[in-house]
Amino acid sequence: MGTVLKLPIIDLSSPEKLSTSQLIRQACVDHGFFYLTNHGVSEELMERVLTESKKLFSLPLDEKMVMARRGSRGYSPLYDEKHESSATYKGDSKEMFTFGSSEGVLGQLYPNEWPLEELLPLWRPTMECYYKNVMDIVGKKLLGLVALALNLEENFFEQVGAFNDQAAVVRLIRYPGELDSSGEETCGASAHSDFGMITLLATDGVAGLQVCRDKDKEPKVWEDVAGIKGAFVVNIGDLMERWTNGLFRSTMHRVVSVGKERYSVAVFVDPDPNCVVKCLETCCSETSPPRFPPVRAKDYFHERFSQTLASYSGSG
């Protein structure tokens, strides 16, 4: 493990919206990562989600494969996702389970694969409660502060369809954490940046998450991101970087094996599929013209997914 990166800590309960939004702006410009505390989702609920997640991953493989991923939702076994295109790389050492809202058009197009109630009676209600809490309590408020940080109206992202509480997905992840017998570094999640707007990550406190603040530098310098109990680790995704004309950073990150099992829960806050993402007026000028053409969210994600060997990219 390397140097521990001291990330900014953002208090979501602060009544000082403008000063908080400026702290978020600085964090997104400098790091693309920050901690979010006092966010309103109880530690007890976060612990229950991790407990139910462990129960699911402890099921026999054949029972998990009944819920195998169809599209972007469902169970993904070890090595199912690959962030590297190398022919010798067999895939990330992690297993995952992804779900989203059961409501609306997206819920009909991409139905969830739920475990049987007789196997895990508390699983679905716990996960649905977590989804609703994160979106209703955290997502809307955080995006409002991000809008203010970009000198926009607080409800900007709602107005353009960027905040859709049915478009987000939750990914449960288990990293076996086994170390390579040869002594080589092994990755539970190889180096990548997230595709979407914002990711909210909860972990069990086991180390392994690392960021590389300068992806063009060789050799790459990786810094550890420590967990803060009860806090979310928030990171900016590629779509938000595109929206802000590169002002906000979508930082490369990975998860390395530390010899211990690791569990995390990532919530990907993504826009409505029909939302058009174009350079924000507050992020471009005559001397800094838009770097990317406007794109519809669903077309953007389709293109990004088709460039990878996985159907959905992002984890921590």
N, C-alpha and C positions, 0 to 999 in steps of 0.2 A: 504494500500500500504506500501511496505517496503523501505529498503535502495536503493537509486539510484546507480546503477553500472556505474562507469566511464570507458566507453569502449574507446579503441584507435580510433583515427580519421585518416583515410588514404586518402590522397589527390591524386586522380587518375591522375590529370593533371601534377603532378610533373615530370620534365624531368630526375630526378635522379632515374633511374630504380632500380639499385642495392640497394640503401638505402631504397627505398620504399618497395622493396621485402622483405628486412630484417624486416621492421616494420610489414608487413603482416605476416611473419613467427612467430614473437613474439606474435602477436595478436591471431593467430590460435593455438599456443602452450598454451598460458595462458588462453584464454577465449573461443576460437571458434566463437567469435562474434567480429565485429568491424563496425564502421561507414565508409561509402565511400562518399566523397565529391568531388565536381568539376569533376563529372563523364561524363558530356557531354549531359545528357538527361535533357532537359529544364524543369524548374519548371512549366511552362505553360502547357506542355504536360502532366506532372504528375497530375496536377490539373484537366485537361480535362478528364483523365482516371478515376479519382475518381468521377467526376461529372456524367460521363456516367454510371459508376458502380452504383451509387445511383439511377439513373433513372431506370436501369434494376431491381434492388431489390425492387423498389417501385411499380412495376407492380403487378396486382392481382395474387394470387398464381396459379390459373388455367392457366393463360397465361405463367407463368414461368415453370409450369410442362410440357408444350408442348415441352420445351427444356430440359427435364429431362435427367440426366446423363446416357449415354450409354458407359459403360467401364469407362474411366477416364475423359471424356470430357462432358461438359454440366452443367446443373443446379442441385444443391443438396440442398434440403430443410433443415430446422432446424432439428437437431438431427440425420442427415443421417450418419454422421461420428462419430465413437467411437474409442478413443485411450485407453479406459479402458475396461477390460473384465468383470468387476463386473456386476452381474445380475441386480443389482438395479440402475445401471447407464444408463440413457436413451439416452445419446449421447451428443455431443458438441452443445452448444447453439450458432449456427452460421449457416448462409446459404452461399452457395458458387456458383461460376460459373467458370469453368475451360475450357481453350481453348489452342490450340497450332498452329503450322504452318499448313497451308492448302496444302503445297507443299510436294513433295517427297513421299516415301513409307509410312511414318508414317501418313501423311495427308490423304492418301487413306485408310489406315487401321482404323484410328480413326478420322473420319470426325467431324468437329466442328458443334455445335448446335448454329447457329446464331439467334438472335432475328430478327423479321420481320423488313424490312427497313421502312415500313410505321409507325411502332411503335416507332422505335429509329433510325432515318436516319443517325445520325453521329456515332452510336455505333461501327459498324464493322470497318470503316476506322480509327477511333481513336485507337481501340485496335490493329489493324494490324500495325499501325504506331508505337505504343509503343513497340510492340514485336520486330519489326525490329530495332528500335533505341537501345533498351537494349542489344540485341544480337550483333549488328554490332559495337556499340560504346563502350559498357561496358564489355560484356561477354568475348569477345576475348582478350581484353587488360588485364582484371583482371586475366584470367587464365594464360596469359603469365607471369604476375608478380608472380602468385602462383608457376608456374614452376620454375622461378628463385629462389623463396624462398626455394624451395626443391633441389636446386643445380642441376637443369636440364636445358636443352636447352629451350629457351623461347617458341619455337613452339612445345614443347613435346606433349602437350595435343591434339593439332591439328593432329600431326603425328600418334598418336595411336587411333584416332577416338573419343577422349573424348569430343572435342568441335565440336558439330554438331548443326548448327543453326536451324535445323528442329526438334531436339529432345527435346528442352526446352518446358515447359508448363507454362502458366500464370494462376494464381488463384486469382479471385476477391472474397473478403470475407466481409460479413456484420455480425457484432456482435450486437445483440439487446441491450446488456449491462444491462439488467434488473437484479436487486439485489434480492436475495432470501428473501422472507418475514420472514423466520425463523432466518435470520441473518447469515446463513451459507455461506461460500465462494462459489461462483458459477463461473464456467469456460466456456468461449467461446470456448477455445481450451484446453483440458486437457493435462497434462504433456506428452511430446513426444520429440523425436529428428527426424529431417528430414532424409528421406531415401537416398537422392541423393548426388551430389557433392557439390554444392554451391547454396544458396538461397539468392536472392536480394529482400528485402522487402521495399516497400513504404507505408507510413501510412498517415492518416489525422491528426495526432498529438495527438489524444486521447490516454490517458494512458491505460495500461492493460498488455503489454508484460512484462514477467518476465523470468529470467533464473535461473537455479540451477547449480552452477559450480561443485558441488560434489554430483552426483546422488546416491552415496552409503551411504551418511551420513543421519542419522535419528535423530531428525526430519529434513526434507529437509529445506535448507535455500534458500529462493527465493529473488532475487534482481530485482528491476525495471529497465527497459531499456527505457530511455526517448527518444523522437523523436527529430531529428534535421531537421528543415525545409529544404527541397530540397535534403537531404542526403538519401542514402540507408542504411538500417541496413543489414549487410551481415553476414550469418552464415554458418559454415561448416556442411555438412551432413555426414551420416554414411558411405556412399560409399567413400568419401574422407578420412575419418578417417581410413577406411580399407586399402585404397591405400597407406597411409603414415605409415602403421603399428602402428597406435595409436599415432603418433607424433602430428598430428593436431586433435583437439578435436571437436567431434560432441556433442554439449552441450544440455542438456535437457532444454526445455522451455515450456511456456504455456501462455495463455491469460486469465486474470481474468476480471470479470465484474466490472465496476466502476460506474454503474448507468447512463451511457451515451452511445449512439450508437457509434460504432467504425467501420471504413472502412479501409481495407488494400489491397494491391496488391502484391502478392508474385510471383516472377519469379524463377522457379526451373531449374537451368542449369544442365542438365543431359547428359550423354554420349550417343553416338550412341548405339542402342540395341545390336549390334554385337561386341562392344568394349570389349576386355578382360581386366579385372581389376586384376592386380597382384601386389604384394608388390614392391614398387619402390626400385631400387638398392641403392639409396641414403638414404633409410630409414631402411635398415637392415644390419646386420653384423653377425659375428660368435657369438658374445655375445648377439645379438638381432635378432634372426632368424625371418622369416615371421610368423606372428600369424594367418594368414588366407590363405587358398588355393586360387589359381586363380579362377575367376568366370566370365562368360559372363554376361554383364550388363542385358540383358533381362531375364536371368535365375535368377539373383539376385533379380530383382524387382518382378518377379513372386512369388518367395519364400516369400519375405517380405510382399507383398500384401496379400498373402494367410494366413499370420499369424495375420492379423488384420480384423476387422469387416468393414473396409472401403476399397474402391478400390484405394485410393491414400492418402498418409499420409504426412502431413507437412503444416504448416501455422503459421502465426504470426500476 
